[in-house]
Amino acid sequence: MRFLTITKTLLKSLFFGPATEKYPFAKKTYCDRSRGSIAIDIQSCIFCGLCQRKCPTDAIVVSKEEKTWTIDRLRCITCGACVEVCPKKCLAMEAQYTEPSRGRKEDCYRYA
């Protein structure tokens, strides 16, 4: 009986292809509403600090004097609270995830 189950699965995969994706060769497409990472348009940011105050994990640091916006990617839980509270709508949720790294990485954006 078990042989018939395995044969059915084998024949199905022969005619319809594998159930998995070919990862390195075909890039994964994400849904429109998936939460990947926080992106900022630094040119439209007014450095008000609302995103820093709303962040539950203190992953965002805003310096109005130096005009910098820094995010610690390991602390960020991609809840989207900073995106919702931004008055200029310069923050957005990207559908791409950040590249994995071995060490702690902070992304610092400076107004030019």
N, C-alpha and C positions, 0 to 999 in steps of 0.2 A: 504494500500500500504506500509506503514511504517513497518507493522508487517512482511511482507515478506522480507524486507531488514534485519531486526534484525534476523529473522529465518535463513536466508542465512549465515550471519556472525556467528551465533551460531553453525550451522552445520559444517561450515568450521573449526572452532576452535576445535570442538570435534574430527574430523577425522585427522587433520594435526597438532594438538598441539598448544600451545600458541605462539604468535608472539614475546613475550619477552623472555629474557634469565633468567635462574634461578641463579641470581647473587651470593648469598653467597655459594652456593654449586658447581657451575661451574664457574671457573675463566675465565675472558674475555681474548680472544687472540687478540693481536694487530697486525696490518700489519707490514711488515718489514721496511717500510719507515716512520712509525709514529714517531712523536717527543714527547718524554716523559720527559726525564731529561738528564742532562750532566753527563757523567762518566769520570773519569780520571784514567790513569795508572801512579801513582805517581813515580814509579821506573824508568820510561823512560822520565820523565819531566826534562827539563833543566832550568826551571824557567826563561825563557827569557822575559816574561811579554807581549808578543804579544796578547795573549788572553784577557788580562786585558785592553789593549789599544783599541782593536777592539770591545769590549762589549759595545753596545749602552746604556745600563742601569747601567753601573758600578757595576754589580753584582759580578764580579770576582776581587779578590785581591791577587796578587802574591808578596811574599817576598823572594827575592833571598838570603838575608843574613840568614834568619831563615829557609829557604827551606820549606816554607809552601804555600799552594794553598787553598784559601778559596772562597766559593761561597754562596751567599745569595739566597736561593731557591725562595723566594717571589719576588725578583727583576728580576730574570731571566725570559726572555720571550721566551726561547727556539728557538731563531732565527737561531742558528747554525753558527753564524759568528766566534765564537771562535774555533769551530771544523775545519772550513775551513782554518783558518790562522795558525794553530799550525804546526810548522816545523817538529816536531818529531812524529806527529799523535798520541799523547798520549791521546787526548780528543776524545770522541765518544758520539753519541746520543743513549741512551738506549730506548727501546720500552716500558719501564715500567715507570709509573708515581711515584712521591715521595709520601710518606704517608702523609695524611693530619695532621696538627697540629694546636693547638690553638694559639701558640705564634710564634714569629719570630725565625727562625732557620737558623743558618749558619753552613755549613759543612766545616770543616777544615781538610785538608790532610797534613800530615807531612812526609817528606822523612826520611826513617830510614836506 
